[in-house]
């Protein structure tokens, strides 16, 4: 399996929406789309595939998902995949970036053309890794490519930390990636349980360890401190219209 990047993407988007932001998640993985499954939104009629094939406008592919987060699904049609042109992605995103506070781009795995296009379209990159050397090495490759493309690394999220003494230490991960770890998400059976039912864990089990960590991540990204009431924070001051790419590794 992967690092859990799409699971983090979906739940982070909802958590940011709960903080009062207008959030749009784009599933840019048109070959191996999973976001709609995690959100329980399968079978939507118009998707990013249709938009990239010139068959629909991007505005027609925006749906309201769980918790009020906006979602642009990738689509799972083989015919749609054949017609879609991933090089249109950045052009398409410019049409919607002004209409949302935070735009989260869920990029494909690997460093093939569609993944590189997604990284290039982003302003900032959030690396999601597991605390093991293979995942960290893949994350480093992604970070190097992002830097060459002019995409800044916002930080690192360590997902599925077990605490069993077999995980790489946070300090080791930061040293290898030369980037700050901004969140650690613990291994949590509620995540797998929620995924089986197509319900994001921050909604199905909001007080579970993973949910709490994801909500803390949302507050960190939004520039909020836990002790500051949401109502006291000006919406305009935080990460407006930014693009983020979440990386998945297998």
Secondary structure as GFF3:
##gff-version 3
##sequence-region A 1 250
A	DSSP	alpha_helix	5	18	.	.	.	ID=ss1
A	DSSP	beta_strand	23	27	.	.	.	ID=ss2
A	DSSP	alpha_helix	35	38	.	.	.	ID=ss3
A	DSSP	alpha_helix	48	52	.	.	.	ID=ss4
A	DSSP	three_ten_helix	58	61	.	.	.	ID=ss5
A	DSSP	beta_strand	63	64	.	.	.	ID=ss6
A	DSSP	three_ten_helix	66	68	.	.	.	ID=ss7
A	DSSP	beta_strand	70	72	.	.	.	ID=ss8
A	DSSP	alpha_helix	78	83	.	.	.	ID=ss9
A	DSSP	three_ten_helix	86	88	.	.	.	ID=ss10
A	DSSP	alpha_helix	89	93	.	.	.	ID=ss11
A	DSSP	three_ten_helix	97	99	.	.	.	ID=ss12
A	DSSP	beta_strand	102	106	.	.	.	ID=ss13
A	DSSP	alpha_helix	113	121	.	.	.	ID=ss14
A	DSSP	beta_strand	124	130	.	.	.	ID=ss15
A	DSSP	alpha_helix	133	148	.	.	.	ID=ss16
A	DSSP	beta_strand	152	161	.	.	.	ID=ss17
A	DSSP	alpha_helix	170	177	.	.	.	ID=ss18
A	DSSP	beta_strand	181	186	.	.	.	ID=ss19
A	DSSP	alpha_helix	189	196	.	.	.	ID=ss20
A	DSSP	alpha_helix	201	204	.	.	.	ID=ss21
A	DSSP	alpha_helix	209	221	.	.	.	ID=ss22
A	DSSP	three_ten_helix	230	232	.	.	.	ID=ss23
A	DSSP	three_ten_helix	235	237	.	.	.	ID=ss24
A	DSSP	beta_strand	242	246	.	.	.	ID=ss25
###
